[in-house]
Amino acid sequence: MRRVIRNTYSGSVCEREVYDISELTRNIKAARTPKPRFQNEEEREQHKLGISRRRHARLVNANFSPTSLYSTLTFSNEYEVHTFEEAKRIRDNFVRRLKYAYPEARIMAYLGRGKSTNRIHMHMLSEGVPEELIRRQWYLGSVVRIEHLKEHCYYDGVDHGQDYTGLANYLFDHWTPEQGGHRWKATKNLRQPERENPKEIKRQYSEQKPPRAPKGYVLVESKATRYGYLYFKYVRIPPKRTRKKAEHEKMRS
């Protein structure tokens, strides 16, 4: 077997995957990560779900930053909707109005039900749309939350900087089978993660001996599977926080 490494850059996140390919593989650049062996259909579905979750997180990280807005929009009693079919129509028209005003805007919108109220609501990530326009165009209820994404995201006490994977997973999990279709609504102009071609390597890596971090990045995660697949996550070194920023983010969290 031959060993290759592949880098994927999504905003401030760099992911490095190390895996084996067959000796018979001619075109290394086209080599894909090996498919795991599934013991049952449930394992297969969980694997597919994991791929979708990672793809979604990469899109979020590639398109949004502290200049972007995270909004939570609810329906008033007068405009309350009871089916996701109705909600999707309203969501699509709302996004269309924002794009009409700001054609370069990048938007990802999500529908879900409140845990306590069971009422349908919407979350939205947006880049290039003024807060005033969102408030003005959402006349169907309340803008419960609208704030800039954080400059410092913490996972298990570690500063990941502008790594929005946690928020991405929260929004990804808003989908329920009742909704059907896609888990999110996205504008067509989203930036795609930069995925480099695989490169053959001779050096041996492990969870304890990861590849050297790219310049300006720091390692934050390492994991391995029983099939020899290795995954390493790096984030761009976050800027130093001032006391004022630290107090502001503490109030938001």
C-alpha contacts under 8 A as a table, 3 or more apart, distances in Angstrom:
res1	aa1	res2	aa2	distance
1	M	20	D	6.03
1	M	21	I	5.83
1	M	22	S	5.14
1	M	23	E	5.24
2	R	20	D	5.42
2	R	21	I	5.29
2	R	22	S	6.20
2	R	23	E	5.91
2	R	200	E	7.20
2	R	201	I	7.99
3	R	18	V	7.06
3	R	19	Y	5.72
3	R	20	D	4.51
3	R	21	I	6.26
3	R	200	E	5.78
3	R	201	I	5.71
3	R	202	K	6.95
4	V	18	V	5.70
4	V	19	Y	5.67
4	V	20	D	6.24
4	V	21	I	7.24
4	V	198	P	5.93
4	V	199	K	5.19
4	V	200	E	4.18
4	V	201	I	5.39
5	I	16	R	6.71
5	I	17	E	5.57
5	I	18	V	4.45
5	I	19	Y	6.68
5	I	198	P	5.37
5	I	199	K	5.38
5	I	200	E	6.46
5	I	201	I	6.81
6	R	16	R	5.58
6	R	17	E	5.24
6	R	18	V	6.59
6	R	195	R	7.72
6	R	196	E	6.22
6	R	197	N	6.22
6	R	198	P	4.45
6	R	199	K	6.51
7	N	14	C	6.77
7	N	15	E	5.66
7	N	16	R	4.64
7	N	17	E	6.62
7	N	195	R	6.15
7	N	196	E	5.47
7	N	197	N	7.62
7	N	198	P	7.52
8	T	14	C	5.65
8	T	15	E	5.13
8	T	16	R	6.55
8	T	193	P	6.69
8	T	194	E	5.65
8	T	195	R	4.38
8	T	196	E	6.16
9	Y	12	S	7.40
9	Y	13	V	5.80
9	Y	14	C	4.55
9	Y	15	E	6.52
9	Y	62	A	7.85
9	Y	193	P	5.72
9	Y	194	E	5.03
9	Y	195	R	6.40
10	S	13	V	5.15
10	S	14	C	6.38
10	S	58	R	5.46
10	S	59	L	7.14
10	S	61	N	5.35
10	S	62	A	4.32
10	S	192	Q	7.84
10	S	193	P	4.78
10	S	194	E	6.52
11	G	61	N	5.06
11	G	62	A	4.20
11	G	63	N	6.93
11	G	64	F	7.72
11	G	193	P	7.63
12	S	61	N	6.98
12	S	62	A	7.74
12	S	161	G	7.80
12	S	162	Q	5.96
12	S	163	D	6.34
12	S	235	V	5.62
12	S	236	R	5.10
13	V	61	N	7.14
13	V	162	Q	7.93
13	V	163	D	6.28
13	V	233	K	7.21
13	V	234	Y	5.89
13	V	235	V	4.58
13	V	236	R	6.40
14	C	233	K	5.95
14	C	234	Y	5.04
14	C	235	V	6.06
14	C	236	R	7.88
15	E	231	Y	7.20
15	E	232	F	5.76
15	E	233	K	4.62
15	E	234	Y	6.24
16	R	231	Y	5.88
16	R	232	F	5.05
16	R	233	K	6.37
17	E	229	Y	7.32
17	E	230	L	5.68
17	E	231	Y	4.75
17	E	232	F	6.45
18	V	229	Y	5.95
18	V	230	L	4.97
18	V	231	Y	6.52
19	Y	33	T	6.56
19	Y	34	P	7.47
19	Y	228	G	6.49
19	Y	229	Y	4.83
19	Y	230	L	6.44
20	D	33	T	7.80
20	D	34	P	7.41
20	D	228	G	7.44
20	D	229	Y	7.46
21	I	25	T	6.89
21	I	31	A	7.09
21	I	33	T	7.83
21	I	34	P	7.33
22	S	25	T	5.40
25	T	28	I	6.50
25	T	31	A	7.42
27	N	30	A	5.64
27	N	31	A	6.72
28	I	31	A	5.04
28	I	198	P	6.41
28	I	199	K	6.93
28	I	200	E	7.38
29	K	197	N	4.98
29	K	198	P	5.29
29	K	199	K	7.06
30	A	197	N	7.19
30	A	198	P	7.49
31	A	198	P	6.83
36	P	227	Y	7.38
38	F	41	E	7.25
38	F	43	E	5.79
38	F	44	R	5.87
39	Q	43	E	6.65
40	N	43	E	5.56
40	N	44	R	6.68
41	E	44	R	4.98
41	E	45	E	6.25
42	E	45	E	5.15
42	E	46	Q	6.20
43	E	46	Q	5.08
43	E	47	H	6.18
44	R	47	H	5.11
44	R	48	K	6.37
45	E	48	K	5.09
45	E	49	L	6.11
46	Q	49	L	4.96
46	Q	50	G	6.15
47	H	50	G	5.07
47	H	51	I	6.40
48	K	51	I	5.13
48	K	52	S	6.35
49	L	52	S	5.11
49	L	53	R	6.10
50	G	53	R	4.99
50	G	54	R	6.15
51	I	54	R	5.25
51	I	55	R	6.14
52	S	55	R	5.08
52	S	56	H	6.12
53	R	56	H	5.15
53	R	57	A	6.26
53	R	169	N	7.00
53	R	172	F	6.91
54	R	57	A	5.11
54	R	58	R	6.19
55	R	58	R	5.21
55	R	59	L	6.38
56	H	59	L	5.15
56	H	60	V	6.36
56	H	168	A	7.01
56	H	172	F	7.49
57	A	60	V	5.12
57	A	61	N	6.19
57	A	164	Y	7.40
57	A	165	T	5.36
57	A	168	A	5.26
57	A	169	N	6.91
58	R	61	N	5.14
58	R	62	A	5.93
58	R	165	T	7.86
58	R	193	P	6.31
59	L	62	A	5.06
59	L	63	N	6.17
59	L	190	L	7.53
59	L	191	R	7.21
59	L	192	Q	6.38
59	L	193	P	6.59
60	V	63	N	5.43
60	V	64	F	5.95
60	V	164	Y	6.97
60	V	165	T	7.64
60	V	168	A	6.39
61	N	64	F	5.78
61	N	65	S	7.50
61	N	162	Q	7.79
61	N	163	D	6.42
61	N	164	Y	5.89
61	N	165	T	7.17
62	A	191	R	6.22
62	A	192	Q	6.57
62	A	193	P	5.77
63	N	106	R	7.35
63	N	127	E	7.62
63	N	190	L	6.50
63	N	191	R	5.87
64	F	67	T	7.46
64	F	68	S	5.59
64	F	125	L	7.66
64	F	126	S	7.42
64	F	127	E	6.41
64	F	149	L	7.95
65	S	68	S	5.36
65	S	149	L	6.25
65	S	150	K	7.80
65	S	151	E	7.62
65	S	162	Q	6.62
66	P	69	L	7.76
66	P	148	H	5.64
66	P	149	L	4.60
66	P	150	K	5.60
66	P	151	E	5.59
66	P	162	Q	7.59
67	T	127	E	6.99
67	T	148	H	6.17
67	T	149	L	7.00
68	S	125	L	7.06
68	S	126	S	5.63
68	S	127	E	4.57
68	S	128	G	7.17
68	S	148	H	5.52
68	S	149	L	5.97
69	L	124	M	7.89
69	L	125	L	5.73
69	L	126	S	5.28
69	L	127	E	6.49
69	L	131	E	7.74
69	L	146	I	6.43
69	L	147	E	5.38
69	L	148	H	4.50
69	L	149	L	6.05
70	Y	123	H	7.33
70	Y	124	M	5.75
70	Y	125	L	4.77
70	Y	126	S	6.69
70	Y	145	R	7.47
70	Y	146	I	5.53
70	Y	147	E	5.47
70	Y	148	H	6.15
70	Y	149	L	6.44
71	S	123	H	5.57
71	S	124	M	5.08
71	S	125	L	6.53
71	S	143	V	7.12
71	S	144	V	7.53
71	S	145	R	5.21
71	S	146	I	4.26
71	S	147	E	6.70
72	T	121	H	7.53
72	T	122	M	5.88
72	T	123	H	4.52
72	T	124	M	6.53
72	T	143	V	5.99
72	T	144	V	5.44
72	T	145	R	4.92
72	T	146	I	6.56
73	L	121	H	5.99
73	L	122	M	5.13
73	L	123	H	6.18
73	L	138	W	7.65
73	L	141	G	7.20
73	L	142	S	5.89
73	L	143	V	4.73
73	L	144	V	5.88
73	L	145	R	7.25
74	T	120	I	7.38
74	T	121	H	4.75
74	T	122	M	6.41
74	T	140	L	7.64
74	T	141	G	5.43
74	T	142	S	5.32
74	T	143	V	6.56
74	T	144	V	6.95
75	F	78	E	7.86
75	F	79	Y	5.80
75	F	80	E	5.12
75	F	81	V	7.47
75	F	120	I	7.55
75	F	121	H	6.58
75	F	140	L	5.51
75	F	141	G	4.21
75	F	142	S	6.54
76	S	79	Y	5.35
76	S	80	E	5.66
76	S	140	L	6.17
76	S	141	G	4.22
76	S	142	S	6.87
77	N	80	E	5.13
77	N	141	G	7.97
78	E	140	L	7.93
79	Y	140	L	5.71
79	Y	141	G	7.13
80	E	119	R	7.95
80	E	120	I	7.92
81	V	84	F	7.77
81	V	86	E	6.35
81	V	87	A	6.33
81	V	120	I	6.91
82	H	86	E	7.39
82	H	87	A	7.95
82	H	119	R	7.58
82	H	120	I	7.19
83	T	86	E	5.48
83	T	87	A	6.46
84	F	87	A	4.72
84	F	88	K	5.85
84	F	111	L	7.93
84	F	120	I	7.68
84	F	178	E	7.78
84	F	179	Q	5.73
85	E	88	K	5.28
85	E	89	R	6.49
85	E	179	Q	7.81
86	E	89	R	5.30
86	E	90	I	6.45
87	A	90	I	5.15
87	A	91	R	5.99
87	A	111	L	7.70
87	A	120	I	7.56
88	K	91	R	4.91
88	K	92	D	5.99
88	K	111	L	7.89
89	R	92	D	5.27
89	R	93	N	6.27
90	I	93	N	5.22
90	I	94	F	6.08
91	R	94	F	5.09
91	R	95	V	6.21
91	R	109	A	7.68
91	R	122	M	7.91
92	D	95	V	5.23
92	D	96	R	6.07
92	D	185	K	7.86
93	N	96	R	4.94
93	N	97	R	6.26
94	F	97	R	5.24
94	F	98	L	6.49
94	F	137	Q	7.23
94	F	138	W	7.45
95	V	98	L	5.15
95	V	99	K	6.18
95	V	107	I	7.59
96	R	99	K	5.09
96	R	100	Y	6.08
97	R	100	Y	5.05
97	R	101	A	6.47
97	R	137	Q	7.67
98	L	101	A	5.31
98	L	102	Y	6.11
98	L	103	P	7.90
98	L	105	A	7.86
98	L	129	V	7.21
98	L	133	L	7.56
98	L	134	I	7.53
98	L	137	Q	7.78
99	K	102	Y	4.85
99	K	103	P	4.70
99	K	104	E	7.25
99	K	105	A	6.21
100	Y	103	P	5.66
102	Y	105	A	5.53
102	Y	128	G	7.17
102	Y	129	V	6.63
104	E	128	G	6.97
104	E	189	N	7.67
105	A	126	S	7.06
105	A	127	E	5.64
105	A	128	G	4.67
105	A	129	V	6.09
106	R	126	S	5.69
106	R	127	E	5.18
106	R	128	G	6.72
106	R	186	A	7.76
106	R	187	T	6.01
106	R	189	N	6.45
106	R	190	L	5.94
107	I	124	M	7.05
107	I	125	L	5.67
107	I	126	S	4.46
107	I	127	E	6.53
107	I	185	K	7.97
107	I	186	A	5.68
107	I	187	T	5.56
107	I	190	L	7.76
108	M	124	M	5.75
108	M	125	L	5.22
108	M	126	S	6.57
108	M	184	W	6.53
108	M	185	K	5.51
108	M	186	A	4.42
108	M	187	T	6.74
109	A	122	M	6.97
109	A	123	H	5.80
109	A	124	M	4.34
109	A	125	L	6.40
109	A	184	W	5.69
109	A	185	K	5.02
109	A	186	A	6.47
110	Y	122	M	5.53
110	Y	123	H	5.16
110	Y	124	M	6.24
110	Y	171	L	6.82
110	Y	174	H	7.22
110	Y	175	W	7.70
110	Y	183	R	6.99
110	Y	184	W	5.02
110	Y	185	K	6.47
111	L	120	I	6.91
111	L	121	H	5.87
111	L	122	M	4.57
111	L	123	H	6.50
111	L	174	H	6.75
111	L	175	W	6.89
111	L	184	W	7.60
112	G	120	I	5.56
112	G	121	H	5.66
112	G	122	M	6.37
112	G	174	H	5.21
112	G	175	W	6.16
112	G	176	T	7.52
113	R	117	T	7.67
113	R	118	N	5.04
113	R	119	R	5.12
113	R	120	I	4.41
113	R	121	H	6.06
113	R	174	H	7.76
114	G	117	T	5.20
114	G	118	N	4.60
114	G	119	R	5.40
114	G	120	I	6.50
114	G	121	H	7.07
115	K	118	N	5.63
123	H	171	L	7.68
126	S	129	V	6.37
129	V	133	L	6.98
129	V	134	I	7.33
130	P	133	L	5.48
130	P	134	I	6.77
131	E	134	I	5.26
131	E	135	R	6.39
131	E	146	I	7.42
132	E	135	R	5.26
132	E	136	R	6.12
133	L	136	R	4.99
133	L	137	Q	5.94
134	I	137	Q	5.29
134	I	138	W	6.03
135	R	138	W	5.40
135	R	139	Y	7.48
135	R	143	V	6.60
136	R	139	Y	6.58
138	W	141	G	6.82
138	W	142	S	7.52
138	W	143	V	7.41
139	Y	142	S	7.60
143	V	146	I	6.88
150	K	153	C	6.34
150	K	162	Q	6.98
150	K	249	E	7.36
151	E	161	G	5.81
151	E	162	Q	5.45
151	E	238	P	7.88
152	H	159	D	6.20
152	H	160	H	6.47
152	H	161	G	4.18
152	H	162	Q	5.91
152	H	238	P	7.05
153	C	159	D	5.82
153	C	160	H	5.34
153	C	161	G	5.22
153	C	162	Q	6.24
153	C	163	D	6.42
153	C	164	Y	7.09
154	Y	157	G	5.56
154	Y	158	V	5.22
154	Y	159	D	4.59
154	Y	160	H	5.72
154	Y	161	G	7.46
155	Y	158	V	5.29
155	Y	159	D	6.75
155	Y	160	H	6.95
158	V	220	V	7.79
159	D	238	P	7.41
160	H	163	D	5.58
160	H	220	V	7.33
160	H	235	V	6.14
160	H	236	R	7.95
160	H	237	I	7.90
160	H	238	P	7.06
161	G	235	V	7.05
161	G	236	R	7.09
161	G	237	I	6.95
161	G	238	P	4.68
161	G	239	P	7.71
162	Q	235	V	7.83
162	Q	236	R	7.86
162	Q	238	P	7.37
163	D	166	G	7.90
163	D	235	V	6.96
164	Y	167	L	5.40
164	Y	168	A	6.10
165	T	168	A	4.87
165	T	169	N	6.08
166	G	169	N	5.25
166	G	170	Y	6.30
167	L	170	Y	5.04
167	L	171	L	6.29
168	A	171	L	5.25
168	A	172	F	6.01
169	N	172	F	4.85
169	N	173	D	6.14
170	Y	173	D	5.38
170	Y	174	H	6.74
171	L	174	H	5.23
171	L	175	W	7.82
172	F	175	W	6.38
172	F	183	R	6.57
172	F	184	W	7.65
173	D	176	T	7.72
174	H	183	R	7.87
175	W	179	Q	6.76
175	W	183	R	5.47
176	T	179	Q	5.66
176	T	180	G	7.35
177	P	180	G	5.36
182	H	185	K	7.30
186	A	190	L	7.43
187	T	190	L	6.27
205	Y	208	Q	7.87
205	Y	209	K	5.33
205	Y	210	P	5.53
205	Y	211	P	6.64
206	S	209	K	4.80
206	S	210	P	5.75
206	S	224	A	7.68
206	S	230	L	7.06
207	E	210	P	5.86
207	E	222	S	5.41
207	E	223	K	5.82
207	E	224	A	6.61
207	E	230	L	7.34
210	P	222	S	7.47
210	P	232	F	7.11
213	A	216	G	7.92
213	A	217	Y	5.81
213	A	218	V	5.87
213	A	219	L	6.28
213	A	234	Y	6.81
214	P	217	Y	5.49
214	P	218	V	7.72
216	G	236	R	5.79
216	G	237	I	5.83
217	Y	234	Y	5.89
217	Y	235	V	5.23
217	Y	236	R	4.19
217	Y	237	I	5.07
218	V	234	Y	5.19
218	V	235	V	5.55
218	V	236	R	6.40
218	V	237	I	5.96
219	L	222	S	7.97
219	L	232	F	7.32
219	L	233	K	5.96
219	L	234	Y	4.29
219	L	235	V	6.65
220	V	232	F	7.84
220	V	233	K	5.80
220	V	234	Y	5.54
220	V	235	V	6.97
221	E	231	Y	7.94
221	E	232	F	5.64
221	E	233	K	4.96
221	E	234	Y	7.05
222	S	230	L	7.51
222	S	231	Y	5.74
222	S	232	F	4.57
222	S	233	K	6.51
223	K	230	L	5.93
223	K	231	Y	5.30
223	K	232	F	6.66
224	A	228	G	6.59
224	A	229	Y	5.60
224	A	230	L	4.48
224	A	231	Y	6.21
225	T	228	G	5.65
225	T	229	Y	5.38
225	T	230	L	6.75
226	R	229	Y	7.37
235	V	238	P	7.93
241	R	245	K	6.01
241	R	246	A	6.22
242	T	245	K	5.21
242	T	246	A	6.23
243	R	246	A	5.05
243	R	247	E	6.22
244	K	247	E	5.31
244	K	248	H	6.23
245	K	248	H	5.04
245	K	249	E	6.15
246	A	249	E	5.29
246	A	250	K	6.11
247	E	250	K	5.08
247	E	251	M	6.35
248	H	251	M	5.28
248	H	252	R	6.55
249	E	252	R	5.00
249	E	253	S	6.21
250	K	253	S	5.33
